[in-house]
Amino acid sequence: MSTPERPVLSPCVNICALDDDDICTGCQRTVEEITRWSRMDNTERRKVLELCHERAKSSGLVWMIGAKPQN
């Protein structure tokens, strides 16, 4: 018998403020993603986390060490 998978944790960092595009400046989730989080399964949550990471990279919040600079 397999152990049930633990829920993917929320990326919330308690810096809850929306930017002009309604993206949270703390966790990089959209308002819809934040409100739906508790009803998402782990697959959906992982997709949202990937989107959050991409948003953070695009906005310069995450630097990719060893990545080639985009011109």
C-alpha positions as CSV (number, residue, x, y, z in Angstrom):
1,M,0.0,0.0,0.0
2,S,1.4,3.4,-1.0
3,T,1.6,6.4,1.2
4,P,-0.5,9.3,-0.1
5,E,1.5,12.2,-1.5
6,R,1.8,15.2,0.7
7,P,0.2,18.4,-0.7
8,V,2.6,20.8,-2.5
9,L,3.1,23.7,-0.2
10,S,2.0,27.2,-1.0
11,P,4.8,29.6,-2.2
12,C,3.3,32.4,-0.1
13,V,6.0,34.4,1.7
14,N,3.6,36.8,3.5
15,I,4.5,39.7,1.3
16,C,1.0,40.1,-0.1
17,A,0.8,43.0,-2.6
18,L,-0.4,43.0,-6.2
19,D,1.5,44.7,-9.0
20,D,-0.2,46.5,-11.9
21,D,-0.8,43.1,-13.6
22,D,-2.5,41.6,-10.5
23,I,0.5,39.4,-9.8
24,C,1.6,39.0,-6.1
25,T,5.0,40.6,-5.6
26,G,5.8,38.1,-2.9
27,C,5.0,34.7,-4.5
28,Q,4.4,35.7,-8.1
29,R,1.0,34.1,-8.3
30,T,-2.0,35.6,-10.0
31,V,-5.1,36.4,-8.0
32,E,-6.9,33.4,-9.6
33,E,-4.0,31.1,-8.7
34,I,-4.0,32.3,-5.1
35,T,-7.7,31.9,-4.7
36,R,-7.8,28.4,-6.3
37,W,-4.7,27.1,-4.6
38,S,-6.5,25.2,-1.9
39,R,-8.7,23.4,-4.5
40,M,-5.8,22.5,-6.8
41,D,-4.3,19.0,-7.0
42,N,-0.5,18.6,-6.8
43,T,-0.1,18.5,-10.6
44,E,-1.8,21.9,-10.9
45,R,0.2,23.3,-8.0
46,R,3.5,22.3,-9.6
47,K,2.4,24.0,-12.9
48,V,1.7,27.2,-11.0
49,L,5.0,27.0,-9.2
50,E,6.7,26.7,-12.6
51,L,4.8,29.8,-13.8
52,C,5.8,31.6,-10.6
53,H,9.4,30.8,-11.3
54,E,9.2,32.0,-14.9
55,R,7.5,35.2,-13.8
56,A,10.2,35.8,-11.2
57,K,13.0,35.3,-13.8
58,S,11.2,37.6,-16.3
59,S,10.9,40.3,-13.7
60,G,14.6,40.0,-12.6
61,L,13.7,38.6,-9.1
62,V,15.5,35.4,-9.8
63,W,19.0,35.3,-11.4
64,M,20.0,32.2,-13.2
65,I,23.6,31.5,-12.2
66,G,25.6,30.3,-15.2
67,A,22.9,31.3,-17.6
68,K,23.8,33.3,-20.7
69,P,22.5,36.9,-20.6
70,Q,19.7,37.7,-22.9
71,N,20.4,40.6,-25.3
